[in-house]
Structures are given as structure tokens and as C-alpha cells.
């Protein structure tokens, strides 16, 4: 797979890879892998939230504000 970067981004990538003693392609692969893992976690959390809403398992805004206030009290 070929990916094209702007000259500015390519320069930053090359500089970062050089500082780390790595190949730019390895830095890109790691960054994309981290991004995809985070996206998976985000979508899983959204699905859990949707299921909780469907069950009626949620807090109102007032209930959440009360919980936060209790946590912040000394």
C-alpha cells in the first residue's frame, strides 16, 4: 500500500523516525495500528453505551452532577 503525505508531514515523519533510529514506514505502521486499536475501543464503548440506553441503564444530567459534586467534596 502506498500512502502520500504532504511535504511538511513527510519531513516531520522522517525527522521523528531518524531521532528514534527507525524507518519511517515502521513509525507509520505503528501509528496506524494504534489508531485502529483506539477506534475499536471507541466503537466498543459506544455499543456498550447504546445497549445501556436500550436497557434504561443511565443517569440523568442531575444525577451525574450530584455524583460529581460528591466526588469533589473534601
Protein Blocks (a to p, Z undefined) as FASTA:
>chain_A
ZZdddfklmmmmmmmmmmnopafklmmmmmmmmmmmmmmmmmmmmmmmmmmmmnopacdf
klmmmmmmmmmpZZ
